[in-house]
Amino acid sequence: MAKKKAKKKAKRKTIEVLWLNNDGGGYAEKLRVPVGTTVEQLRRKRMPDSYAHDHTIRVNRDIAAASQRLRSGDSISVTPKNVAGSR
């Protein structure tokens, strides 16, 4: 009898999320981020010159808290609160 090798479960160190940026031209991008990344950490990394209070950030279509941890498959949408040139 041949012994079957036990498969070791590799612990995931990153997760995949979808980043939807509606600021300006708008685009969607799949990203790999470390497990435990928060909404605020991702916003700072992707939009370093912006302020959180200038945007509405949603995770899976629900408004998200800055401290919310992202999960694999989450969709993060960033929309400006004021459109340039509007009153």
Residue pairs with C-beta under 8 A, 6 or more apart in sequence:
12 35
12 72
13 34
13 35
14 32
14 33
14 34
14 35
15 32
15 33
15 34
15 35
15 37
15 70
15 71
15 72
15 73
16 30
16 31
16 32
16 72
16 73
17 30
17 31
17 33
17 42
17 70
17 72
17 73
17 74
17 75
17 76
18 28
18 29
18 30
18 31
18 73
18 74
18 75
18 76
19 28
19 29
19 30
19 31
19 42
19 46
19 76
19 78
20 26
20 27
20 28
20 75
20 76
20 77
20 78
21 27
21 28
21 29
21 46
21 47
21 78
22 77
22 78
22 79
22 80
23 47
23 50
23 55
23 78
23 79
23 80
31 42
33 42
33 70
36 69
37 69
37 70
38 66
38 67
38 68
38 69
38 70
39 57
39 59
39 64
39 65
39 66
39 67
39 68
39 70
39 76
40 52
40 66
40 67
42 70
42 76
43 50
43 52
43 55
43 57
43 66
43 78
46 78
47 55
47 78
52 66
53 81
54 80
54 81
54 82
55 78
55 79
55 80
55 81
56 63
56 78
56 79
56 80
56 81
57 63
57 64
57 66
57 76
57 77
57 78
57 79
58 64
58 76
58 77
58 79
59 68
59 70
59 74
59 75
59 76
59 77
60 74
60 75
61 75
61 77
64 76
70 76
